Amino acid sequence: MVRKKERLSTKEFSRFFSLGKRLHSPSLTLVYTKAIGLSVAVVVSKKVARSAVMRNHLRRRLYSLIQTFQPTGGVYIVIAKPQSATHTFLELASEVQQLLGSAAKAR
């Protein structure tokens, strides 16, 4: 999991969500912005998984993957799409790695 101080507050989330650049993959969307330090948020809506248990499981997986790939400084918001609920951990890992790599190149 990403440390609590590296997570976005509600106020910061609203600001960066509207200002950030977006990258898309089949099951995830990444909103990123240049910033000093690292801030991360993961969003899994009820449209993705009806059960709170499944939403939290997917959220924990995505936080774990973000921590594994250690993005450089910036603000990263990962939004899960309905297809992500059916993906395996390795499929999610490849998509997260691809999105973070594309964001690093675009910066």
C-alpha positions, 0 to 999 in steps of 0.5 A, a space after each residue: 500500500 502507498 503510505 497515507 501521506 502520499 494519498 490525495 486529500 479530497 480537496 487536492 483530488 478535485 483540483 488535480 482531477 480537473 487539471 490533469 492529463 489523461 491516459 487510457 487503457 482497456 480497463 484503467 484511466 490514469 490522470 497525472 500531473 507534474 508536482 513535487 513529491 508523490 501523491 496517489 489516488 485510486 478510484 473504484 466505483 460501484 459500476 466496476 464492482 457492486 460489492 464493497 469487498 470486491 471494490 476494496 480488493 481491487 483498490 488494494 491491488 492497484 495501490 500495491 501495483 503503483 507502489 511496486 512500479 514506484 512512479 517519479 514525483 507527480 500526482 497520479 489518479 488511477 480510475 478503474 473501468 468495469 473491465 478491470 474487475 475481471 482481470 488477473 493481477 498480472 493483466 492489471 500489472 501490465 496495464 499499470 506499468 504501461 500507463 505509468 511508463 507512458 506518463 513518464 515519457 510524456 512528462 
